[in-house]
């Protein structure tokens, strides 16, 4: 079966959320109007392959495909939830901030992830901010169209419920891990990248194109703490960074740190 997703129409939803004049001035560089994508969208089939033909035809009629460049904000925490975003290409950081302004990256969204789902279903404003970190191509479904769609298509309702369940589980894991010692959190973070490492001269190498500050946001601590912990890992010949390359000298030791 090969059923393509419909391309976007010109008269589509404006993704900008209502904000006051000061906020508009502050955020306008981050909120370029999403570019209509008129290219073939058949590769989007892989994300809906579990749906029935009837459901795929129905979703074809309500999706609007868009692109956003690196650095753009898809939506801010507190914005009204106008619809859901299904990521086709690229990556985006999902993060929240406490009253002091400290941010915590809950997840890096990858192709196939559905953004804004919980807020649309709950009828609330967005509880997180989503920032594009790698140029994104995505499908947008307006809230009213989405709710009508899942109400009328049981397989689609289950499909999106499973996505919501995985998102909740991921968020619980992030919250639970904030009580762990920083070395354990950092070791777990590095182990995730280690999965894509290659071995040369007995040393495992992986690319981590993140600053110390970005890593700190991912594991819920300060940049200084990340730097100190990495220095300790290097001193103990466990792992170190050389530029953007993560070098793992002792996999067993890193796994032990991640588990303890």
N, C-alpha and C positions, 0 to 999 in steps of 0.2 A: 504493500500500500504506500503510495506516495502522494501526500496531500500537503500542499504548501500553505504557509500562513499568508494571509492577505497583506498587501503592501498598504502603507499609510495613505490616508486621504488628506487633501489640503486643509479642510476645515476640521481640525482636531483640537483636543483639549489643550488649553494653555496651562503649562505646568507651573507657572509662577504662582506662589501663594500670596494672599493679601498681606502686606506688611506696611508699617508706618513709614513716613518719608525718610526718617533718619536711618531706619533699617534698610530701606531701598538703596540709599546712598552708600551704606556700608557693604551691602551684599551684591550689588549689581555686577561687579567684576566676576563674581563667582557663579552668577546665574545667567549664562548666555541662553538665549532661546534654543530649545532642543531642535536639532536639524532633522527635517523629514528624511527618512530613508526610503528611497524608491527602488532599491535594488531587490533582487530576488531573495525571498525569505524562506526558501524551502528547507534550509539547514535547521531552521527552528523546529522542524518536525521531531527531532530527537528528544526535545523536552516534553512533548505531548504524546509520545509513542504509546503510552499506556491508556490513552483515552480512546473512546469509541469514535468511529467515523462521524457519527452524528454530533458528538461533542466537539470534534476538531472543526467541523464545518461551522458550528456555532461560534467557536472562539475566533475563527477567521473573520467573522463579521464585526467583532468588537475590539480587536487589537489595533493599536496605532504604533508603528515602529519608529523609533527615534534614536539619535546619537547624542552623546554628551562628551566633551573633551576632558582630558586629564585636568584635575583641579576644580571642576565644576561641582556644585552641590545639587544633588537630586532633590533632597528636601531637608529642612531643618527640624530639629526637635521642637515640638510645639506647633508646627504648621498643621493646618487642617489636612486630613487624609483624603485626597481627592480620588485616589485609585491605587492600584497595585502595579508594580514594575517587575517584569520578568527579564532577568539579565540574559542576553544572548552571547555577548562578547565583552571582554574586558574584566576589570576588577573594581570593587568599590569598598571603602572602609565604612563599617557601621559602628558608630561610637556614641557615647553619652558623656555628659559632664556633670560634676557635682556643683553645689553652690559656690565653691571657691574657684571654679573654672578648670579644675583638673579633669582631663579627659581620659576615658578608658575605651579602647577599641574592643568591642565585643566580638567582632568577626570581620573577616575579609570576604565579601561576597564574590562568588565565582559564577561562571555561566551555568544557568539552570536554577539559580536561587531566585526566590520571590521576595521582593522588598515591599514593606508597608502593609503586609497581609494582616498582621494582628490588629493594627489600628483600624483598617477598613472593616474587619469583621466585628470589632468591638464598638465601632462608631465613635472613636476618640481621635484626638490629634496624635500626630506622630510622637513616639516616645524616644526616638533616636534621630541622629543626623547621619546622612549618607553622603560621603564624598567620593568622587571618582578618582581613582589612583592610576587607572590605565584606561584609556579611551574606551567608552562603553557604547554598546549597541543593545537596545532593550525594547521590549514591548510594553506599552502602557494600556491598562484597561480601566476605564472610568468606574468609580465606585458603584454607581447605580447599575451599570451594565454587568459588572462583576457579580454583584449580589444576586441579580436576576439569573445570571448564567449558572452559578453554583446551586441555586434553588431548583432549577429545572433539569440539571444534569447530575445524577447521583455519583457517577464515576469521577466527575470533575470535583465534586464536593470532597470525596475521599482523597483525591490527588492533592488538593490544596490543604486538607486537614493534616496529611502526612508531612507536608512541608512545614506547616505550623508547628507540629510536634517536634520535628528535628530542630527547628529554630529555638524552641523553648528548652530543649535538652542542652543545646549548645550554650545558651545564656546561663542556665543553671551551672554548667561546668565552669564557666568563666567566674561566676560569683563564688562558687565553692573554692576555686583555686586561689582567690584573693587572700584566704587565710593561711595559705602555705608559705613556707620560707621562700625568699626571693631566689636562692640557688635552685630550688626545685622548680619554680615557675620558669626560670630562664632555661634550665636544662630541658624541660618539656617543650618549650618554644623552639629550641635548637634541634631537638629530635624530630620535630615536624618537618623542618627543612632537610634534615639528614636523610629522610626517605628518598629525596631526589639527588642524593650525592653520588659522585663517581669517584673511584679509587685510583690514585696514581702514586707510585713510590711508597705504597703502604699507608698513605694518608687519604682520608675521605674528604672530598671538597664539594661544597654546595654554594650557590650564590644567594646572598641575603641582601637585597638592595634596600635596606632600611637604615636610618640613622639610629644612634643610641636613644634619642628622644622618642622615635617612633616605636622602637622595641619596648621602651618603658611604658608607653601608652598601651601596648598590646598586653603586657603582663601586670599592669597596675602598680607601678612604682616610679621612682624618679630616675632621670638620666644618669645622675651621679651614682646611684645604687647599681644600675646596669653596668656602668664603666668599672666600678670596683669589683663587681662579681665576675665580669669577664677577665679582669686582670688576675683574679684568683684562679679562674679556670686555666688561664695561660700559664701561670706559675706552676700549677699542678700538672701541666702537660695533658690536660683533658681536651680543651678546644681553644681556638683563638680566631680572631678576624685578621685578615690581611686585605685591606681595602674592603671590597664587598664579598670577598671569598671567606666562607666559613670552613676552617680546617679542623677536622675532628681527629685528634691523635689517639684517643682512647675511648672507643665506643662503649665498652663495658662500664667504664667509670661514669660516662655521661648518662647511660641508662640507669645506673645505680642512683645518681643524683636526682634523676627525674622521678624515680620510684620512691625514694625515701622522704 
